[in-house]
Amino acid sequence: MINPDSDTVIVIRGRGRVSALGLESDWSVAASPFSAHPAGLPVAALPAAAEAAVAALRQSRPAYRQLDRTVLLAMLAARQAVASWQLSAARIELPVGSGQLPADNIISRNNLTTDLTTNHWQLATDNLAVSIGSSRGATGRLEEFHAEFLAEGRVPAAASPLTTLGNVASWVAFDAGQAGAAALSHSSTCSSAFQALGNAVAWLRAGMADRFLAGGTEAPLTAFTLAQMRAIGIYSPFGATDWPCRPGTGRPSTFVLGEGAAVFVVERGSRAALQKAGKTALLLEGVGFGFEALGSKTGLSADGQHFQQAIRAALQQAAVAPAEIDAVVLHSPGTPAGDAAEREALRAIFGEQLPLLLSNKWLLGHTLGASAALSLDFALYVLETQTWPTPPFATDVNGPCERPVRRVLVNAAGFGGNAASVVVSLGV
């Protein structure tokens, strides 16, 4: 457990995302962002403007043209995160480790543009590390190479390096201008992004890096992956325009697949320096993990033991009591068993009077390895704006709240009985 009296804090200094809601940071929406896939299922695919940004990024360098869509989404979100960090660095001074941010890393707001595909948003620092999670990695390219093998009996030499999970973080690091620090890729199904974030926090607290780009990415809207999700028997029966993903509504199952990425700039900072400056910051207070070994295809117990372990570990690391949590961004994928198990886990910890329950999956679908990162981005939006969109269907999520939201718990879970939870706050 981290000493709660320690001066060290982990600060979220920048963030970026790409999803069915596009590239903007606003989470409000007027109409269903879902669309119909050629496979006959509703999906949460990128809108036209975001799709154009991905296409432009792919064409910006010859080497990028061969990359999987999962990698490109991560790179695009990372560029947004760095641009966001540069803006915040231009506004405030925040100690990192034992020193100050280098003067040449402080970028004037007037020097920033919004074209994330033709400018390299580089942190240009030797101590920048990268940690990216993805459940399935280079799904599209893997399927393309396999189809080519079945048709022609051969594959190109680039097939192996382009489909290993490690190429996600390594390309993000290259695009960010990294010079020799770690580039780590993680896969633990749908909690992958929090595994990546937890690893980043551990490295920062250990002094093994001063700054991380950390998050998650997934581009699973391929025919084979959709067929896999349909085979499990959990896919939503609702059409794309009828808000097909409905967490917290019970039966039928309303799982819908989506694509996207979210990446954060996280740094080691000083609580005393923040307090002295009177600055408010987004703090990553705790990261916890839980595991169950049940021998089932999903690894899920009825009372969500892995959720309970992860939540308790995150609360302990943050040194906060359950009563200090104002809201929970649920994993809640819209499956009856999954939704119910998470709520039972919450009752075991919070009692019958649960905090405000929030979800963004009714807007994004389930983005697998990116889902935890996108949930974290949603939590930070709630902390900053004190607002959240209301679903157009009856559910137990995204209702009204009678008190300010100052501290949020974010949950994630995946096949194999693993769960992860993060505590974030707006504080000094």
QUIZIBEL-V459974 format. One record per backbone hydrogen bond with DSSP energy under -0.5 kcal/mol. NH is the residue of the N-H (numbers start at 1). CO is the residue of the C=O. E is the energy in kcal/mol with one decimal. If there is no record, write none. Layout:
# QUIZIBEL-V459974
nh:co:e
NH:CO:E
NH:CO:E
This chain:
# QUIZIBEL-V459974
nh:co:e
6:3:-1.9
9:269:-2.0
11:9:-0.6
11:267:-2.7
12:282:-3.0
13:11:-0.9
13:265:-2.7
14:265:-1.1
16:263:-2.4
18:261:-2.5
19:22:-1.4
22:19:-2.2
35:43:-2.7
37:35:-0.5
37:41:-3.0
40:37:-2.7
43:35:-2.8
44:257:-2.1
45:43:-0.8
47:19:-0.6
51:47:-2.5
52:48:-2.4
53:49:-1.6
54:50:-2.1
55:51:-2.3
56:52:-2.4
57:53:-2.2
58:54:-2.4
59:55:-1.5
60:56:-0.7
60:57:-1.0
64:61:-0.9
65:61:-0.7
65:62:-1.1
66:63:-0.8
67:64:-1.2
72:68:-1.8
73:69:-2.5
74:70:-1.7
75:71:-2.4
76:72:-2.4
77:73:-2.4
78:74:-2.5
79:75:-2.2
80:76:-1.8
81:77:-2.3
82:78:-2.5
83:79:-2.4
84:80:-2.6
85:81:-2.5
86:82:-2.6
87:83:-1.8
88:84:-2.1
89:85:-2.8
90:86:-1.6
91:87:-0.8
91:88:-0.6
92:88:-2.2
96:99:-1.8
97:95:-0.5
97:268:-1.2
99:96:-1.7
105:102:-1.9
106:103:-1.5
107:105:-0.8
111:108:-1.6
112:109:-1.5
116:114:-1.3
119:115:-0.8
121:119:-0.8
122:120:-1.5
123:176:-1.3
124:176:-0.9
128:125:-1.0
129:127:-0.6
129:211:-2.6
130:182:-2.2
131:213:-3.0
132:184:-2.6
133:215:-2.7
134:186:-2.5
139:137:-2.7
142:138:-2.2
143:139:-2.2
144:140:-2.1
145:141:-2.9
146:142:-2.3
147:143:-2.3
148:144:-2.1
149:145:-2.1
150:146:-2.5
151:147:-2.0
152:148:-2.9
153:149:-2.5
154:148:-0.6
159:156:-1.7
160:157:-0.5
162:158:-2.1
163:159:-0.8
163:160:-1.1
164:160:-0.8
167:164:-1.3
168:165:-2.0
169:165:-0.5
170:166:-1.7
171:167:-1.4
172:168:-1.7
173:169:-2.6
174:170:-2.1
175:171:-2.6
176:172:-1.9
177:174:-1.3
178:173:-2.6
179:125:-0.8
184:130:-3.1
186:132:-2.3
188:189:-0.6
191:188:-1.4
192:189:-1.6
193:369:-0.6
194:191:-0.6
195:191:-1.7
196:192:-2.2
197:193:-2.2
198:194:-2.9
199:195:-2.0
200:196:-1.9
201:197:-2.4
202:198:-2.2
203:199:-2.3
204:200:-2.5
205:201:-2.8
206:202:-1.7
207:204:-1.2
208:203:-2.4
209:203:-0.8
210:127:-1.0
211:127:-1.2
212:266:-2.6
213:129:-2.3
214:212:-0.6
214:264:-2.5
215:131:-1.7
216:262:-2.2
217:133:-2.3
218:260:-2.3
222:220:-2.4
226:222:-2.6
227:223:-2.0
228:224:-1.9
229:225:-2.1
230:226:-2.4
231:227:-2.1
232:228:-1.2
233:229:-0.6
233:230:-1.1
234:229:-0.9
236:255:-2.5
242:239:-1.5
243:240:-0.5
246:244:-0.7
249:246:-1.0
254:334:-2.9
255:234:-1.6
257:42:-0.5
258:366:-2.2
259:44:-1.9
260:218:-2.5
261:18:-2.5
262:216:-2.2
263:16:-2.3
264:214:-3.0
265:14:-2.8
266:212:-2.4
266:264:-0.7
267:11:-2.4
268:210:-1.3
269:9:-3.4
269:267:-0.5
271:7:-3.4
274:270:-1.9
275:271:-2.6
276:272:-2.7
277:273:-2.1
278:274:-1.0
279:274:-2.1
281:427:-2.8
282:12:-0.5
283:281:-0.7
283:425:-2.6
284:10:-2.8
285:283:-0.9
285:423:-1.9
286:423:-1.4
288:421:-3.0
290:419:-2.4
292:417:-2.8
294:292:-0.6
304:301:-1.7
308:304:-2.4
309:305:-2.5
310:306:-2.2
311:307:-2.9
312:308:-2.4
313:309:-2.2
314:310:-2.3
315:311:-2.6
316:312:-2.5
317:313:-2.4
318:314:-2.0
319:315:-0.9
319:316:-0.6
320:315:-2.0
324:321:-2.0
325:322:-2.0
326:324:-0.6
326:407:-2.2
327:407:-1.1
328:356:-2.8
329:409:-2.9
330:328:-0.8
330:358:-2.9
339:335:-3.0
340:336:-2.1
341:337:-2.3
342:338:-1.8
343:339:-1.8
344:340:-2.2
345:341:-2.0
346:342:-2.1
347:343:-2.2
348:344:-1.8
349:345:-0.9
349:346:-0.6
350:346:-3.7
351:347:-1.8
354:352:-1.3
356:326:-1.5
358:328:-3.2
358:356:-0.5
363:360:-1.7
364:360:-1.4
365:361:-2.8
366:256:-3.7
367:365:-0.7
370:367:-2.2
371:368:-1.6
374:370:-2.4
375:371:-2.2
376:372:-2.2
377:373:-2.2
378:374:-1.9
379:375:-2.3
380:376:-2.3
381:377:-1.9
382:378:-2.2
383:379:-2.3
384:380:-2.2
385:381:-2.5
386:382:-2.7
396:248:-0.7
398:357:-2.8
399:357:-0.6
406:404:-0.8
408:424:-2.9
409:327:-2.4
410:422:-2.8
411:329:-2.6
412:420:-2.0
414:418:-2.5
417:298:-1.1
417:414:-0.8
418:414:-1.1
419:290:-2.7
420:412:-2.8
421:288:-2.5
422:410:-2.3
423:286:-2.4
424:408:-2.6
425:283:-2.1
426:406:-1.9
427:281:-2.3
427:425:-0.7
